[in-house]
Amino acid sequence: MTDLSLTAPPRAATRRTFDYNKLLDGVFFLSVAAGSIVFIEPSPSDILILLNIGLWILGGFRVHRAVIPHILFLELWVLGGFIGLVPYWNEDDPVSFMFHTLFITTTGLFYALFLAERTSRRLELLLNGYVISCVIAAIIAVLTWYGFFGDSQLFIQDSRAMAPTKDPNVLGTFLIMGVLILVQRLLLGNMRLVWLVLPSLAIIVTALFLTFSRGSWGATVISTMMIVAFLIKTADTAKMRLRIIAGATAVVLAASLALISALSIDSIHDYFFERASVTQDYDEGPNGRFGNQLRSIPMLLERPLGFGPLRFRLIFGLEPHNSYINAFASNGWLGGFSFIMMVLSTCYVGFRQCVTRHPWNRQAQILFSATFVFFLQGFQIDIDHWRMFYLTLGAVWGIEAARCRWLTQNDQAQQSFDKNVEAADG
């Protein structure tokens, strides 16, 4: 007897596949999101970025020719420091300083090469992770400054908020790019997440104000003006330009009202104007910051190898507080001129990215504006060990590699199209 009963076909087994790119991008996102927690060494972001670099190397990578100038200048700068280190190789502090320099510049090269591939997705992860990191740091900064956790001096220095960083100036500078990201989103009219963007921007700006960092305040103003100018320059229509100008005006008015309200508090008013003065006591005089810098220049002109890493403070009693002078002092003529060339070449490619059409124009406007004000701050503070500096610097060069590859592909497509048209006409 034939069995005519119907049986359901066996269900295909669900196969779980390992997605290497998702793992790589996930670790990258976490390393950026943890970027503000640096009051411990090694920081969580240091551990995560090392893991990220290891995973990335295992998968193989390419070096686009557009990144080669950046690699060359950055590595020559580091090489100059190691040459200057030779007479002091038996001293712990200079050796630790240079190996930290080697590590942190390596992360900068990683960012450039990493972001040159799958650029759109990875830039999205970078910017979103950075905003999250800024919000975390800002919440901690504001709550500790207002004493919500008692008299905690772990995150406050001389009545200045520093959150989970080691210095109020570092916190203030770290928050700048968070401001730029959110301001750009507002000006471009993305209202879908306005309920999240506005409070995030408010808490970040509040924390930045409470750092009482003159350099950070000035850098925020300059970089915000830059991003508004770039947006106006690259706006698609006259209507969009008007919307950007109106939005920028509203942001300025809101910031002005918030500043006036804050200055109505006597303690904040007095400290604000004390910090806002052009110079402080430690800046002035022949043995002040600026005096030491001027006295060091004739000495450095006579020393091709510089003073050596960390020797400036032994000679003058203070750190140089100028990254350009420090490049010559710690890394010699080789390192000093390489640092200057790195700055100039980055400014060249960065400005070009911000005012020309390509798929990553908006992201470039944020990242280069932040990088440019880092270069400006380098005239009044030492930026050469700031993690966020190498993040934005590497990102600018990663975008440049992606942009050059995109232009090449477009040219090839256009040439192929032209040949097909000619063949059809023939």
Residue, then its C-alpha position, 0 to 999 in steps of 0.5 A: m500500500t502506498d503511503l500518500s501522506l505529506t511530510a514537511p520538507p526538512r527546514a534548512a539549518t540556520r548558518r551563522t557566519f562570522d562578519y569580520n568587518k562588523l567586528l572590526d568596525g564595532v571595536f573601532f566604534l567602542s575605541v572612539a566612544a571611550g576616547s574621553i576616559v583618559f585619567i588612567e593609563p593605559s586608557p580603555s581607548d588605548i587598549l581598544i585601539l591596540l586590539n583594533i590595529g591587531l584585528w585590522i592587520l590580520g585582515g590585510f590592508r592597502v596604503h594609498r599613494a595619497v597618504i604617503p606624504h602624511i606617513l613620510f612627514l609624521e615618521l620623520w618627525v618621530l625619527g628626529g625625536f629618537i635621534g635626539l634621544v640617543p644621549y639620554w637613552n639611559e633616562d626613563d622619562p625621555v625614553s617613555f616619552m618617545f615610545h609614547t610618541l611612537f605609539i600615539t603617532t602609530t594610531g594616527l597612521f592607523y586612522a588614516l589607512f583604516l578610514a581610507e577603506r569603507t570610508s562612509r560607514r567608518l566615518e559615520l561610526l567615528l562621528n557618532g562614537y565621538v559625540i557619545s564620548c563627548v556627552i559622557a565626558a560633559i555629563i561627568a564634568v557638569l555634575t562634578w563641577y556642581g558638586f553632585f558627587g560631593d567635594s570630588q577633586l578627581f575631576i576638578q582642577d583649580s575650580r575648572a572642570m576636567a571630567p575623566t581627562k587629566d587636564p581642563n585644557v584637554l577636556g575643553t579641546f576634546l569637546i570642540m569636535g562634538v560641538l562641530i558635529l552637532v552644530q552642523r547637523l542643526l544647520l543642515g536641517n536634520m530635525r529628525l533627532v533634534w530632541l536628542v541633538l539640542p540637549s546633547l549640544a547644551i550639555i557639551v557647551t556647558a562643560l566646555f565653558l566650565t573648563f575655563s580654557r581660553g584656548s578651547w573657547g577661542a578654538t570653538v569660535i574659530s572652528t564653528m565659524m569655519i564650518v559655517a563658512f564651508l557650509i555656505k560655500t558648498a550649499d546646493t541652493a540659495k535657499m539652503r544658504l539662507r537657512i544655514i545663515a539663519g541657523a547660525t544666527a540662532v546658535v550665536l544668539a542662544a550661546s550669547l544668552a546662555l553666556i549672559s545668564a552664566l555671568s550673572i553668577d558672581s563666582i563664575h563672572d569673576y573667574f571667567f574674566e580672570r581666565a579670559s585675560v589675554t595673558q596670565d602671570y606665568d606667561e609674562g616676563p623673561n622667565g615666563r612662557f613666552g619669554n622662554q620660547l623667545r630665548s630658546i630660538p637662538m639656542l635651537l638655531e645652533r643645535p641641529l639635534g635640538f635639546g632632546p626629548l623633555r630637555f626643554r623643561l630642564i633648561f627653562g624650568l617650564e614646558p615649552h607650551n608651543s608644539y612648533i618650538n617643541a618639535f625643534a627642541s625635542n626632535g631637532w631640525l629634522g623633526g621640526f621641519s617635518f612637523i611644519m611640513m605635516v601641518l602645511s600639507t594637511c592644511y592644503v588637502g583639508f581646505r580642498q576637501c572642505v570646498t570641493r564636491h565629493p562624497w565625504n565633503r560634510q565629514a571633512q568639514i568637521l574633521f578638518s575644522a577641528t584639526f585646523v584649530f589644533f594646529l592653532q592651539g599648537f602655538q600656545i600649548d603642547i598638542d603632540h600627545w593629544r589622542m584626539f589630535y591624531l584621530t582628526l589628523g588621520a581622518v583628514w588623510g583617510i578622506e583624502a585617500a578615499r577622495c583621490r580613489w573616487l576621482t580616479q574611478n569617476d575619471q575612468a568611468q567618464q573615459s569609458f563612457d566617452k569611448n562607448v559614445e565614440a564607438a556608437d557614433g562611428 
